Amino acid sequence: MSVIIELKDYSWKYLNTQQPALDKINLQIEEGMFIGIIGPNGSGKTTLAYSMNGLIPGQYNGIKNGEVVVYGREVEQYGHGQLQKIAGMVFSDPEAQFTAMTVEDELVFGLENLGMSIPEIRERLEWVTELTGLEKMLLKPPYELSGGQKQRVALAAVLAMTPKILILDEPTTMLDPVSRRRVFDVLAKLKNEQHNTIIVIEHNLENLIPLADRMILLSNNKLILEDETHQFFQNMELLTKVGIYPPGALRFFYELKKAGYTSNTLPVTLPEASKQLKQLFG
């Protein structure tokens, strides 16, 4: 697979701050990958997302060192709004993205700005509403929907533009477990059917781990771990040291391993954990 995002010794410091928000980050993201980004609060996750999307330095003042290259071009070489069509962004607060009075108008707003024909818009609208399960909500005001529904509207509005890269900044922070599951169901469809490059910043790991191909850990504004997901979570001592607490099954087997009851690699999904339990106690 080809590398489509590359950060080279990249640092960013906001104005009027003492420390950089990101410090000498080197990272490559390949096309079609599902990437999970985790880390303690204030570790630079959102700054990293905004840097890959061009919102930094486009909408923020600060001091930049190094390079952020997307599809072979440094982000500052893209024209106004050009990169955002390639790397769509879904924010943690969906209402921050709403501009229209109905869900349907919200979903077609960007398509109309692109000058698409009515048949093209209708086809794109039908596709994205079916994908996100919003068919019955098109005439409702987006502000009156539940938190999970609002987040799916925000996601659908970005997807309607068919960006090659989809970046989600803590999309389920304000959602209940059922709504979280529905958002990740949509992401699973995108991964399996559309093969988008998807980058998700998320605190709740239970839904993220089964989908992620690779994981990134930020701490103290530095990238301290990046690996294939299964191998990434073998580093439990490091993860717990920086305040990351993976799902209960993974922590359970980590404690078993520390106590000497198993020497197996740690299971990162429930099917893997179930298989190991049968081996140990069956």
VEXGU-513424 format. One record per residue: residue number from 0; y, x, z of N, C-alpha, C in turn. Coordinates in steps of 0.2 Angstrom, whole numbers. Example, Ala and Ser with C-alpha at 12.3 -4.5 7.8 and 13.67 -1.06 7.14 Angstrom:
% VEXGU-513424
   pos     n.v     n.u     n.w    ca.v    ca.u    ca.w     c.v     c.u     c.w
     0     -28      66      39     -22      62      39     -16      66      39
     1     -11      64      35      -5      68      36       0      64      39
% end
This chain:
% VEXGU-513424
   pos     n.v     n.u     n.w    ca.v    ca.u    ca.w     c.v     c.u     c.w
     0      -6       4       0       0       0       0       6       4       0
     1      12       2      -3      18       6      -4      22       4       2
     2      26      10       4      31       9      10      37       6       7
     3      39       0      11      45      -4       9      51      -3      13
     4      49      -1      20      55       0      25      53       7      28
     5      58      11      28      58      18      31      64      19      35
     6      63      21      41      68      24      45      67      31      46
     7      73      35      45      72      42      45      77      45      51
     8      75      47      56      79      50      62      85      45      63
     9      83      39      63      89      34      64      91      32      71
    10      97      33      72     100      31      78     106      26      77
    11     107      22      82     113      17      82     116      17      89
    12     122      17      90     126      16      96     132      12      95
    13     131       6      99     137       1      98     143       4     101
    14     149       2      98     155       4     101     156       2     108
    15     159       7     112     161       6     119     154       6     124
    16     149       9     121     143      10     125     142      17     126
    17     139      19     132     137      26     133     131      29     130
    18     126      25     129     120      27     127     118      23     120
    19     114      27     115     112      24     109     108      18     110
    20     108      12     106     104       7     107      97       9     104
    21      97      13      99      91      16      96      92      24      95
    22      87      28      97      88      35      97      83      38      93
    23      85      41      87      80      45      83      74      42      81
    24      74      36      78      68      32      76      65      34      69
    25      59      36      69      56      37      63      50      32      62
    26      50      28      56      45      23      56      44      21      48
    27      38      20      46      37      17      40      33      11      40
    28      35       6      36      32      -1      36      29      -2      29
    29      23      -3      28      20      -4      22      20     -12      20
    30      21     -13      13      21     -20      10      15     -24      12
    31      16     -30      14      11     -35      16       8     -34      23
    32      11     -30      27       9     -29      34      12     -34      38
    33       8     -36      43      11     -40      49      12     -36      55
    34      18     -35      57      20     -30      62      22     -33      68
    35      20     -31      74      22     -34      80      26     -29      84
    36      32     -31      86      37     -26      90      37     -28      97
    37      36     -24     102      36     -26     109      40     -21     113
    38      42     -23     119      45     -18     123      49     -22     128
    39      51     -18     134      55     -21     139      62     -24     136
    40      65     -28     140      72     -30     138      77     -25     138
    41      81     -25     133      86     -19     132      83     -13     129
    42      77     -13     126      74      -7     124      76      -6     116
    43      79     -10     113      82      -9     106      78     -13     101
    44      74     -18     103      70     -22      98      75     -26      93
    45      80     -30      96      84     -34      91      88     -29      87
    46      91     -23      90      94     -19      86      90     -16      80
    47      84     -15      81      79     -13      76      79     -18      71
    48      78     -24      73      77     -30      68      83     -30      64
    49      89     -30      67      96     -31      63      97     -25      58
    50      94     -19      60      95     -13      56      91     -14      50
    51      85     -17      50      81     -17      44      83     -23      40
    52      87     -28      43      90     -33      39      97     -32      36
    53     100     -27      38     106     -25      36     112     -28      40
    54     110     -33      45     116     -35      49     119     -29      53
    55     115     -24      54     118     -18      57     117     -13      51
    56     123     -10      49     130     -10      52     134     -15      49
    57     131     -20      44     136     -25      41     140     -29      45
    58     137     -32      51     141     -36      55     143     -33      62
    59     141     -27      63     142     -24      70     146     -17      69
    60     150     -16      74     153      -9      74     150      -4      78
    61     149       2      76     145       7      80     145      13      76
    62     141      18      79     140      24      76     133      25      73
    63     132      26      67     125      27      64     124      34      62
    64     118      36      64     115      42      61     108      41      58
    65     106      45      53     100      44      50     100      39      44
    66      94      37      42      94      32      37      89      26      38
    67      91      20      35      87      15      35      86      13      28
    68      80      14      25      79      13      18      74       7      17
    69      76       2      13      73      -4      11      72      -5       4
    70      65      -5       1      64      -5      -6      68       1      -9
    71      68       7      -6      70      13     -10      78      14     -10
    72      81       9      -6      89      10      -6      91       9       1
    73      95      14       3      98      14      10     102       7      11
    74     101       4      17     104      -3      18     111      -3      16
    75     115       2      17     122       2      16     124       2       8
    76     119       3       4     120       3      -3     119      -4      -6
    77     117      -9      -2     116     -16      -5     123     -19      -4
    78     124     -24      -9     130     -28      -9     130     -33      -3
    79     136     -36      -2     136     -41       3     131     -47       2
    80     127     -48       7     122     -53       7     116     -52       3
    81     116     -46      -1     110     -45      -6     104     -43      -2
    82     104     -39       3      98     -37       7      95     -43      11
    83     100     -48      13      97     -53      17      93     -58      13
    84      94     -58       6      89     -62       2      82     -59       1
    85      82     -52       3      76     -49       2      72     -49       9
    86      76     -48      14      74     -47      21      77     -53      25
    87      73     -59      25      76     -65      29      75     -64      36
    88      80     -67      40      80     -66      47      79     -73      51
    89      75     -74      56      74     -80      60      76     -78      67
    90      81     -81      70      84     -79      76      80     -83      82
    91      81     -80      88      78     -83      94      81     -90      95
    92      87     -91      94      91     -97      95      91    -101      88
    93      87    -106      86      87    -108      79      94    -112      78
    94      97    -115      83     103    -118      82     109    -114      79
    95     108    -107      80     113    -103      78     113    -102      70
    96     108    -105      67     107    -104      60     109    -111      56
    97     109    -116      60     110    -123      57     117    -124      54
    98     118    -127      48     124    -128      45     125    -135      43
    99     119    -139      43     119    -145      39     118    -151      44
   100     119    -157      42     118    -163      47     111    -166      46
   101     107    -164      41     100    -166      41      95    -160      40
   102      89    -161      41      84    -156      40      84    -154      32
   103      84    -159      28      83    -158      21      89    -154      19
   104      95    -156      21     101    -152      18     101    -145      21
   105      98    -144      27      98    -137      30      93    -133      25
   106      87    -136      23      83    -132      19      85    -131      12
   107      89    -135       9      91    -134       2      98    -130       2
   108     101    -129       7     108    -126       7     108    -120       4
   109     103    -115       6     103    -109       2     101    -109      -5
   110      96    -114      -6      94    -114     -13     100    -117     -18
   111     104    -121     -15     110    -123     -19     114    -118     -20
   112     115    -113     -15     120    -108     -16     117    -103     -21
   113     111    -103     -22     108     -98     -27     108    -101     -34
   114     111    -107     -35     112    -110     -41     105    -113     -44
   115     100    -114     -40      94    -117     -43      95    -124     -46
   116      90    -126     -50      91    -132     -53      88    -137     -48
   117      89    -144     -50      86    -149     -45      79    -149     -45
   118      75    -149     -51      68    -148     -51      65    -142     -47
   119      69    -137     -48      67    -131     -44      67    -132     -36
   120      73    -134     -34      74    -136     -27      69    -141     -25
   121      68    -146     -28      63    -151     -26      56    -148     -25
   122      54    -144     -30      48    -140     -29      47    -136     -23
   123      53    -132     -22      53    -127     -16      53    -131     -10
   124      57    -136     -10      57    -140      -4      51    -143      -2
   125      47    -146      -7      40    -149      -5      36    -144      -3
   126      36    -138      -6      31    -132      -3      33    -130       4
   127      39    -129       6      41    -127      12      40    -132      18
   128      41    -138      16      40    -143      21      33    -144      23
   129      29    -144      17      21    -145      19      19    -139      23
   130      21    -133      21      19    -127      25      21    -127      32
   131      27    -130      34      29    -130      41      28    -136      44
   132      25    -141      41      24    -148      44      30    -152      45
   133      35    -152      41      42    -155      42      43    -161      38
   134      37    -163      35      38    -169      30      42    -175      32
   135      40    -177      39      43    -183      42      49    -182      45
   136      52    -176      45      58    -175      48      64    -174      44
   137      63    -174      37      69    -172      33      75    -176      34
   138      75    -182      36      81    -186      36      84    -185      43
   139      81    -182      48      84    -181      55      89    -176      56
   140      93    -177      60      98    -171      62      94    -165      65
   141      95    -159      63      91    -154      66      92    -153      73
   142      98    -155      76     100    -154      83      97    -158      87
   143      94    -164      85      90    -169      89      83    -168      89
   144      80    -162      86      73    -161      86      71    -157      93
   145      65    -157      94      62    -153     100      63    -145      98
   146      63    -141     103      63    -134     102      59    -131      97
   147      52    -133      97      48    -131      92      49    -133      85
   148      51    -139      85      53    -142      78      59    -138      75
   149      64    -137      80      70    -133      77      68    -126      75
   150      64    -123      78      62    -116      76      58    -117      70
   151      54    -122      68      51    -123      62      56    -124      56
   152      61    -128      58      66    -129      53      70    -122      51
   153      72    -118      56      75    -112      55      70    -107      51
   154      64    -107      52      59    -103      49      59    -106      42
   155      58    -113      41      58    -115      34      64    -114      30
   156      70    -114      33      76    -113      29      76    -106      26
   157      73    -101      30      73     -94      28      67     -94      22
   158      61     -97      24      56     -96      19      58     -99      12
   159      62    -104      12      64    -108       6      67    -103       1
   160      70     -98       4      73     -93       0      68     -87      -3
   161      62     -88      -1      56     -84      -3      58     -76      -2
   162      60     -74       4      61     -67       5      55     -63       5
   163      55     -57       2      49     -53       2      47     -50       9
   164      52     -50      14      51     -48      20      54     -53      25
   165      50     -55      30      52     -60      35      52     -57      42
   166      58     -57      45      59     -54      52      61     -59      57
   167      57     -60      62      58     -65      67      59     -61      74
   168      65     -63      77      67     -60      83      66     -65      89
   169      60     -64      92      58     -68      98      58     -75      96
   170      55     -78      91      55     -84      89      52     -90      93
   171      49     -88      99      45     -93     103      48     -92     110
   172      53     -89     111      56     -87     118      57     -94     122
   173      60     -99     119      62    -105     122      57    -111     121
   174      51    -109     119      46    -114     117      40    -115     122
   175      37    -121     122      31    -122     126      25    -119     123
   176      19    -119     126      14    -116     123      11    -119     116
   177      12    -126     116      10    -130     110      14    -128     104
   178      21    -128     106      26    -126     100      25    -119      98
   179      24    -114     103      22    -108     101      17    -107      96
   180      11    -111      97       5    -111      93       7    -113      86
   181      11    -118      86      13    -121      79      17    -116      75
   182      21    -112      78      25    -107      75      20    -102      72
   183      16    -100      76      11     -94      74       6     -97      69
   184       5    -103      69       0    -106      64       4    -105      57
   185      10    -107      57      14    -106      51      14     -98      48
   186      15     -94      53      15     -87      51       8     -85      49
   187       2     -88      52      -4     -86      50      -5     -88      42
   188      -3     -94      41      -3     -96      34       1     -91      29
   189       7     -89      31      10     -85      27       7     -78      26
   190       3     -76      31       0     -69      31      -6     -70      26
   191     -10     -76      27     -16     -77      23     -15     -79      16
   192     -10     -83      15      -9     -86       8      -3     -83       4
   193       2     -81       7       8     -79       4       8     -71       4
   194       5     -68       9       5     -61       9      12     -58      10
   195      16     -61      13      23     -58      15      22     -52      20
   196      27     -48      20      28     -43      25      31     -46      31
   197      28     -47      36      31     -51      42      32     -46      48
   198      38     -46      51      39     -42      57      41     -47      62
   199      38     -46      68      39     -51      73      40     -47      80
   200      46     -49      83      48     -47      90      46     -52      94
   201      41     -51      99      38     -56     103      36     -53     110
   202      38     -57     115      36     -56     122      29     -59     123
   203      27     -64     121      21     -68     122      16     -65     117
   204      11     -61     120       7     -57     115       0     -61     113
   205      -1     -66     117      -8     -70     116      -8     -72     108
   206      -3     -75     106      -3     -77      99      -1     -72      94
   207       2     -66      96       4     -61      91      -2     -56      90
   208      -6     -55      95     -11     -49      94     -16     -51      88
   209     -19     -57      88     -24     -59      83     -21     -58      76
   210     -14     -59      75     -12     -58      68      -9     -52      66
   211      -7     -48      71      -4     -41      69      -8     -36      67
   212      -6     -33      61     -10     -27      58      -8     -21      62
   213      -2     -20      64       0     -14      68       5     -17      73
   214       6     -12      78      11     -14      84      15      -8      85
   215      21     -10      87      26      -5      89      29      -6      96
   216      29      -1     100      32      -1     106      38       3     107
   217      44      -1     109      50       3     111      51       3     118
   218      54       8     121      56       9     128      61      14     128
   219      66      12     132      72      17     133      75      19     126
   220      75      14     122      78      15     115      75      20     111
   221      69      21     112      65      26     108      58      22     106
   222      56      24     100      49      22      98      44      27     101
   223      40      24     106      35      28     110      28      27     108
   224      27      22     104      20      21     102      20      16      96
   225      16      18      90      15      14      84       8      15      82
   226       4      10      81      -3      11      79      -6       4      76
   227     -12       5      73     -16      -1      71     -17      -5      78
   228     -17     -11      78     -17     -16      84     -22     -14      89
   229     -28     -14      86     -34     -12      91     -33      -6      94
   230     -31      -1      91     -30       6      94     -24       6      98
   231     -19       2      97     -13       2     100     -15       0     108
   232     -19      -5     108     -20      -8     115     -25      -5     119
   233     -28       1     116     -32       5     120     -27      10     125
   234     -21      10     124     -16      13     128     -13       9     134
   235     -18       6     137     -16       1     143     -12       5     148
   236     -13      11     150     -10      14     155      -2      15     153
   237      -1      17     147       6      18     145       9      11     144
   238       6       6     142       9      -1     141      11      -3     148
   239       6      -3     153       8      -6     160      14      -1     163
   240      14       5     161      19       9     164      26       7     162
   241      27       5     156      33       3     154      34      -5     155
   242      30      -8     158      31     -15     159      28     -20     154
   243      23     -18     150      20     -23     145      14     -25     148
   244      13     -32     149       6     -34     152       3     -39     146
   245      -2     -36     143      -6     -40     138     -10     -46     141
   246     -13     -50     137     -16     -56     139     -22     -54     144
   247     -23     -59     148     -28     -58     154     -34     -55     152
   248     -38     -57     147     -44     -54     145     -44     -47     144
   249     -39     -44     141     -38     -37     140     -37     -33     146
   250     -32     -36     151     -31     -33     157     -38     -33     161
   251     -42     -38     161     -48     -39     165     -53     -33     163
   252     -53     -32     156     -58     -27     154     -55     -20     155
   253     -48     -19     156     -45     -13     157     -47     -11     165
   254     -47     -16     169     -49     -15     176     -56     -13     177
   255     -60     -17     173     -67     -15     173     -69      -8     171
   256     -65      -6     166     -66       1     163     -63       6     168
   257     -58       5     172     -55       9     177     -60      10     183
   258     -64       4     184     -69       4     190     -75       7     188
   259     -76       9     181     -82      12     179     -88       7     177
   260     -86       1     176     -91      -4     174     -93      -4     167
   261     -88      -1     163     -89      -1     156     -86       5     153
   262     -89       7     147     -85      13     144     -83      11     137
   263     -84       4     135     -83       2     129     -75       2     127
   264     -73       2     121     -66       1     119     -64      -6     121
   265     -58      -7     123     -55     -13     126     -55     -18     120
   266     -57     -24     122     -57     -30     117     -50     -32     117
   267     -47     -34     111     -40     -36     110     -40     -43     108
   268     -45     -47     107     -45     -54     105     -51     -57     109
   269     -50     -64     110     -55     -67     114     -62     -67     111
   270     -63     -67     105     -70     -66     102     -73     -60     104
   271     -69     -54     104     -71     -48     106     -73     -48     113
   272     -69     -51     117     -70     -51     125     -76     -55     126
   273     -77     -60     123     -83     -64     124     -89     -61     122
   274     -89     -57     117     -95     -53     115     -97     -47     120
   275     -91     -44     123     -92     -39     128     -95     -42     134
   276     -92     -48     136     -95     -51     142    -102     -52     142
   277    -105     -55     136    -112     -56     135    -116     -50     136
   278    -113     -44     133    -117     -38     133    -117     -35     141
   279    -112     -37     145    -111     -34     151    -115     -38     156
   280    -115     -45     155    -118     -49     160    -123     -54     158
   281    -124     -54     151    -129     -58     148    -136     -56     149
% end
